[in-house]
């Protein structure tokens, strides 16, 4: 079992974001707090929980959706796997983070105060020198872990494979 956390405070100041209208300067404080728990039950079962809280203070016009989400799950999943070291398969279901490539298509959005997470399932496999990921996910856009969805979002489906480098 491991417990982790993160605290991030960033002061942002934007000039002329209203295209010449008042106010010319808009300064505000973004705060992000995260607390995680990673629990391994033997070699084949893993659970992971991560709470997040994104707060925004002093922004004229109020917080944007990417600035504030007061309390929600960033991740909460169950992962089942084979115990192999050379070849393995893992199945993960629940809320999780996805980040592929340069992050242009699928990413956690590290820049904004509220990181993006996805709900769905993911299958990962390593066969010889190949790593294969397949998933069906829905981004957590306007949903709270403690509330109901306010927007209809379609599932994102993708399969990715690539050779792994051996050390």
FENBEL-V488052 format. One record per pair of residues at least 4 apart in sequence whose C-alpha atoms are under 8 Angstrom apart, sorted by the first residue. I is the first residue (numbers start at 1). J is the second residue. Records with the same first field share a line. If there is no record, write none. Layout:
BEGIN
I: J, J
END
This chain:
BEGIN
1: 37, 38, 39, 40
2: 37, 38, 39
3: 35, 36, 37, 38
4: 35, 36, 37
5: 33, 34, 35, 36
6: 32, 33, 34, 35
7: 31, 32, 33, 34
8: 31, 32, 33
9: 29, 30, 31, 32
10: 29, 30, 31
11: 27, 28, 29, 30
12: 27, 28, 29, 30
13: 25, 26, 27, 28
14: 25, 26, 27
15: 24, 25, 26
16: 20, 21, 23, 24, 25
17: 24, 25, 26
18: 22, 23, 24
20: 24
26: 59, 60
27: 58, 59, 60
28: 56, 57, 58, 59, 60
29: 56, 57, 58, 59
30: 54, 55, 56, 57, 67, 113
31: 54, 55, 56, 113
32: 52, 53, 54, 55, 113, 114
33: 52, 53, 54
34: 50, 51, 52, 53
35: 50, 51, 52
36: 48, 49, 50, 51
37: 48, 49, 50
38: 46, 47, 48, 49
39: 46, 47, 48
40: 44, 45, 46, 47
41: 45, 46
43: 81, 82, 83
44: 79, 80, 81, 82, 83
45: 78, 79, 80, 81
46: 78, 79, 80
47: 76, 77, 78, 79
48: 75, 76, 77, 78
49: 73, 74, 75, 76, 77
50: 73, 74, 75, 76
51: 71, 72, 73, 74, 75
52: 70, 71, 72, 73, 74
53: 68, 69, 70, 71, 72, 114
54: 67, 68, 69, 70, 71, 113, 114
55: 67, 68, 69, 70, 113
56: 63, 67, 68
57: 63
58: 62
59: 63
63: 67, 68
64: 68
65: 69, 114
66: 112, 113, 114, 115
67: 112, 113, 114
68: 113, 114
69: 114
71: 144
72: 144, 145, 146
73: 95, 144, 145
74: 95, 96, 97, 115, 116, 117
75: 94, 95, 96, 97, 117
76: 94, 95, 96
77: 92, 93, 94, 95, 96
78: 92, 93, 94
79: 90, 91, 92, 93
80: 90, 91, 92
81: 88, 89, 90, 91
82: 88, 89, 90
83: 88
84: 88
86: 126, 127, 128
87: 125, 126, 127, 128
88: 125, 126, 127
89: 123, 124, 125, 126
90: 123, 124, 125
91: 121, 122, 123, 124
92: 121, 122, 123
93: 119, 120, 121, 122
94: 119, 120, 121
95: 117, 118, 119, 120
96: 117, 118, 119
97: 107, 108, 116, 117, 118
98: 106, 107, 108, 117, 118
99: 103, 106, 107, 108
100: 105, 106, 107
103: 107, 108
107: 116
108: 115, 116, 117
109: 114, 115, 116
110: 114, 115
116: 139, 140, 141
117: 139, 140
118: 137, 138, 139, 140
119: 137, 138, 139, 140
120: 135, 136, 137, 138
121: 135, 136, 137
122: 133, 134, 135, 136, 137
123: 133, 134, 135
124: 131, 132, 133, 134
125: 131, 132, 133
126: 130, 131, 132
127: 131
129: 163, 164, 165, 166
130: 161, 162, 163, 164
131: 161, 162, 163, 164
132: 159, 160, 161, 162
133: 159, 160, 161
134: 157, 158, 159, 160
135: 156, 157, 158, 159
136: 155, 156, 157, 158
137: 155, 156, 157
138: 153, 154, 155, 156
139: 153, 155, 156
141: 151
142: 149, 150, 151
143: 147, 148, 149, 150, 151
144: 148, 149
END
